[in-house]
């Protein structure tokens, strides 16, 4: 009789029983939504401040009729570029990404870092400058004036033009200590004579020392010398874009995008400022693939096309409050076991009598 009862219980739960279990499960499933809470990530305040500053800096440039997205081709365009990457780079939350990477690398207020930027991603440069200002970091910056397609590649609207304006308006307290032409071999050999003349004029009129060299090797040495003259105690090297003097020819696949803490043991095939800095054992930030970086760092809300300042997983995430969810789950399973026992008892009684 006992075996018959067990068999009957296992195989004869009624439709009503199943519906009751389903309703209880649905009610508890919806109930878990009450235990969701938006949890701010570490360094939320600094990230938000840096991202807002990046947006403000972009607006300053736009108010002066400067375009952060340049032309497909121009007199001073040095290389091909991807328009989607340039559009993505406008996300001011990249500043929050830099804050996170600086914190991950344990960069502190007052630390000096070496920085190399180009005109290819002016909005990323602005995001970097914003993070450095908010965190009180002291950068030593060397710029390349040339830019790839859709970068700061318009005459009168180069990266140095942007940087000088933001410095004059006291948006940022620092600017480049030297500048090169950029482009092929860092001497713009892929640009026309007229284009090189324009780039040279931009540098000389800016008052920034001109890295006037005749070869890539000379440019690498001059950049290294410029950094070392100011200090040898750098806590990090940051490279924005694909500047050949910074990165070195053929070194792209050896320099991971984002933050790297252990490039000192990587054997780079060619010389460059980045490989030289990596030999010092300092952290390296290399940014060129902005689309992948935006996704990896969570710099934009998943359901929004246009990024919003302070929104994205890098700022906050929706998580369950386990302090309340665990007892709630225990209560749910207690109810389920109670109902199953009740159904079993009812089924046995029916089987007996």
C-alpha positions in Angstrom: 0.0 0.0 0.0 2.8 2.4 0.9 4.5 1.9 -2.5 1.2 2.4 -4.2 0.7 5.7 -2.3 4.1 7.0 -3.3 3.6 6.1 -6.9 0.2 7.8 -6.9 1.6 11.0 -5.3 4.5 11.2 -7.8 2.3 10.8 -10.9 -1.0 12.4 -9.9 -0.4 16.0 -9.0 -3.5 17.7 -10.2 -3.7 20.6 -12.6 -4.8 22.8 -9.7 -1.7 21.8 -7.8 0.5 22.9 -10.7 -1.4 26.2 -11.1 -1.0 27.0 -7.4 2.8 26.3 -7.6 3.0 28.4 -10.7 1.2 31.3 -9.2 3.3 31.2 -6.0 6.5 31.1 -8.1 5.4 34.1 -10.3 4.4 36.1 -7.2 7.8 35.5 -5.6 9.6 36.2 -8.9 8.0 39.6 -9.2 8.7 40.1 -5.5 12.4 39.8 -6.0 12.3 43.1 -8.0 11.8 44.9 -4.7 15.2 43.9 -3.7 17.0 45.4 -6.6 19.1 48.5 -5.8 21.4 50.7 -7.8 24.8 50.4 -6.3 27.4 53.1 -7.1 30.8 51.9 -8.1 34.0 52.9 -6.4 35.2 56.4 -7.2 31.8 57.4 -8.4 32.2 61.1 -7.4 35.5 61.4 -9.3 34.2 59.6 -12.3 31.1 61.8 -12.5 33.1 65.0 -12.1 35.6 64.0 -14.8 32.9 63.0 -17.3 31.0 66.3 -16.7 34.3 68.2 -17.2 34.9 66.4 -20.4 31.4 67.3 -21.6 31.9 71.0 -20.6 35.2 71.1 -22.5 33.5 69.7 -25.6 30.8 72.4 -25.3 33.5 75.1 -25.0 35.0 74.0 -28.3 31.6 73.8 -30.0 30.7 77.3 -28.8 33.8 78.4 -30.6 32.6 76.6 -33.8 35.3 73.9 -33.5 34.4 70.5 -34.7 35.6 67.5 -32.8 34.7 65.3 -35.8 36.7 66.5 -38.8 36.6 65.8 -42.5 37.1 62.6 -44.4 40.1 64.2 -46.2 41.9 67.4 -45.8 45.2 69.1 -46.5 46.7 67.8 -43.2 45.1 64.4 -43.0 47.9 61.9 -42.2 46.1 58.5 -42.3 42.9 56.5 -42.8 40.4 56.5 -40.0 37.1 55.0 -38.9 34.1 57.4 -38.7 32.3 55.2 -36.2 35.3 55.1 -33.9 35.5 58.9 -34.0 31.8 59.2 -33.2 32.2 56.8 -30.3 35.1 58.8 -29.0 32.7 61.7 -28.2 31.3 59.8 -25.2 32.4 62.0 -22.3 32.3 59.0 -20.0 35.7 58.0 -21.4 36.9 60.3 -18.7 35.4 58.0 -16.1 37.2 55.1 -17.8 40.5 56.9 -17.3 39.7 57.6 -13.7 39.1 53.9 -13.2 42.4 52.9 -15.0 44.4 55.4 -13.0 42.9 54.1 -9.8 43.5 50.5 -10.8 47.2 51.4 -11.5 47.3 53.1 -8.0 48.2 56.5 -9.5 47.9 59.1 -6.8 47.4 62.8 -6.6 50.6 64.6 -7.5 52.1 61.7 -9.4 53.8 62.6 -12.7 52.9 60.6 -15.8 54.2 60.8 -19.4 51.5 61.3 -22.0 51.5 61.1 -25.8 48.5 62.2 -27.8 47.7 62.8 -31.5 45.1 64.8 -33.3 43.2 61.6 -34.3 41.0 61.4 -31.2 40.6 64.9 -29.8 37.6 63.9 -27.7 39.6 61.1 -26.0 42.4 63.6 -25.3 39.9 65.8 -23.6 38.6 62.9 -21.6 42.1 62.1 -20.5 42.9 65.7 -19.6 39.6 65.8 -17.6 40.5 62.7 -15.5 44.0 64.0 -14.9 42.7 67.4 -13.7 40.1 65.8 -11.4 42.6 63.4 -9.8 45.4 66.0 -9.5 47.8 64.1 -11.7 50.7 66.0 -13.2 51.2 65.1 -16.9 54.1 65.8 -19.2 52.5 65.8 -22.7 53.9 65.5 -26.1 51.5 66.0 -29.0 51.4 65.1 -32.7 49.5 67.7 -34.7 48.6 65.5 -37.7 45.3 63.5 -37.6 43.7 60.6 -39.3 40.4 60.9 -41.2 37.6 62.5 -39.2 40.0 63.6 -36.5 41.2 67.1 -35.8 42.3 67.4 -39.4 40.9 70.7 -40.5 43.2 73.7 -41.0 42.6 76.1 -38.1 41.1 73.2 -36.0 44.0 71.0 -35.1 44.5 69.4 -31.7 46.9 72.1 -30.7 44.3 74.7 -31.6 41.8 72.9 -29.3 44.4 72.4 -26.5 45.5 76.1 -26.5 41.9 77.3 -26.4 41.0 75.1 -23.4 44.2 76.2 -21.7 43.5 79.9 -22.2 40.0 79.5 -20.9 41.4 77.7 -17.9 39.5 74.5 -18.5 42.7 72.6 -18.1 45.8 73.7 -16.2 48.3 71.9 -18.5 49.2 71.6 -22.2 51.8 70.0 -24.4 55.5 70.6 -23.6 56.5 69.7 -27.2 54.9 68.8 -30.5 55.7 66.9 -33.7 54.1 66.8 -37.1 52.8 63.2 -36.7 51.9 61.0 -39.7 54.4 58.7 -41.4 57.8 58.6 -39.5 56.4 61.3 -37.3 57.5 63.9 -39.9 54.3 63.8 -42.0 56.1 62.4 -45.0 52.7 61.2 -46.3 51.4 64.7 -46.4 52.0 67.2 -49.2 54.6 69.9 -48.9 51.9 72.5 -48.5 50.2 70.3 -45.8 53.5 70.0 -43.8 54.0 73.7 -44.0 50.6 74.2 -42.4 51.4 71.7 -39.6 54.7 73.3 -38.9 53.1 76.7 -38.7 50.6 75.4 -36.2 53.4 74.3 -33.9 55.5 77.4 -34.3 52.7 79.8 -33.7 51.5 77.9 -30.7 54.7 78.7 -28.9 55.3 75.0 -28.1 58.8 73.6 -28.8 58.8 71.8 -32.2 60.3 68.3 -32.4 61.9 69.1 -35.8 63.6 65.9 -36.9 64.3 64.1 -40.2 63.6 60.4 -39.2 61.5 58.2 -37.0 64.5 57.1 -34.9 65.4 60.7 -34.3 61.9 61.5 -33.2 61.8 58.6 -30.7 65.1 59.8 -29.3 64.0 63.4 -29.1 60.7 62.5 -27.4 62.5 60.4 -24.8 65.0 63.2 -24.2 62.2 65.6 -23.7 60.5 63.4 -21.2 63.7 62.7 -19.3 64.7 66.4 -19.1 61.6 67.1 -17.0 61.9 64.1 -14.8 62.8 60.4 -14.8 60.3 59.5 -12.1 57.2 58.7 -14.2 54.5 56.6 -12.6 52.8 55.8 -15.9 52.9 56.3 -19.7 49.7 57.0 -21.6 49.4 56.8 -25.3 46.3 58.0 -27.2 46.1 57.0 -30.9 48.5 55.3 -33.2 51.4 57.8 -33.2 54.3 55.8 -34.8 57.0 57.5 -32.6 55.1 56.6 -29.5 54.0 53.1 -30.4 56.8 52.0 -32.8 56.3 50.4 -36.2 54.8 46.9 -35.9 54.3 47.0 -32.2 50.5 47.4 -32.2 49.7 43.7 -31.5 52.2 43.7 -28.6 50.5 46.6 -26.8 47.1 45.6 -25.4 44.4 48.2 -25.5 43.5 49.8 -22.1 45.6 49.4 -19.0 48.6 47.1 -18.8 50.5 46.6 -15.6 53.1 44.1 -16.9 54.5 45.1 -20.2 58.0 45.3 -18.9 58.7 41.7 -19.9 57.3 42.0 -23.4 59.8 41.9 -26.3 58.7 44.6 -28.8 60.0 44.0 -32.3 60.7 47.7 -32.9 61.8 50.7 -31.0 59.3 53.3 -29.7 58.6 55.5 -26.7 56.0 53.0 -25.4 58.4 50.1 -25.4 61.1 52.2 -23.7 58.6 53.3 -21.0 57.5 49.7 -20.6 61.1 48.7 -19.9 60.9 50.9 -16.8 58.3 48.6 -15.3 55.6 51.3 -15.1 51.9 50.9 -16.0 50.9 51.6 -19.6 47.6 52.9 -20.9 47.2 52.5 -24.7 44.0 53.7 -26.3 43.3 53.2 -30.0 40.3 50.8 -30.3 37.8 53.1 -28.7 34.7 51.0 -29.6 35.9 47.9 -27.7 37.2 50.0 -24.8 33.8 51.7 -24.4 32.1 48.2 -24.2 34.7 46.7 -21.9 34.6 49.5 -19.4 30.8 49.9 -19.5 30.8 53.6 -20.5 27.3 53.7 -22.0 23.9 52.4 -21.1 22.9 49.4 -23.2 19.6 50.7 -24.3 20.7 54.2 -25.2 22.3 55.3 -28.5 23.5 58.7 -27.2 25.7 58.3 -24.0 24.6 60.2 -20.9 27.0 61.6 -18.4 27.1 59.4 -15.3 25.2 56.6 -16.9 26.8 53.2 -17.5 28.1 50.2 -15.6 31.3 52.1 -14.8 29.3 54.4 -12.6 26.7 52.1 -11.0 25.1 48.7 -11.4 21.7 47.3 -10.4 22.3 44.5 -7.9 20.2 42.5 -5.5 20.3 43.3 -1.8 21.3 39.9 -0.5 20.6 40.9 3.1 16.9 40.8 2.3 16.9 38.5 -0.8 18.3 35.4 1.0 15.6 35.3 3.7 13.0 36.0 1.0 14.3 33.0 -1.0 14.3 30.8 2.1 10.7 31.8 2.7 9.8 31.0 -0.9 11.3 27.5 -0.7 9.6 26.9 2.7 6.2 27.8 1.1 6.9 25.4 -1.8 7.9 22.5 0.5 4.8 23.2 2.6 2.5 23.1 -0.5 4.1 20.0 -1.8 3.7 18.3 1.5 0.1 19.4 1.6 -0.6 18.1 -1.9 1.1 14.8 -1.0 -1.0 14.4 2.1 -4.2 15.1 0.1 -3.2 12.6 -2.6 -2.5 9.9 0.0 -5.9 10.4 1.6 -7.6 10.1 -1.7 -5.7 7.0 -2.5 -6.6 5.4 0.9 -10.2 6.2 1.0 
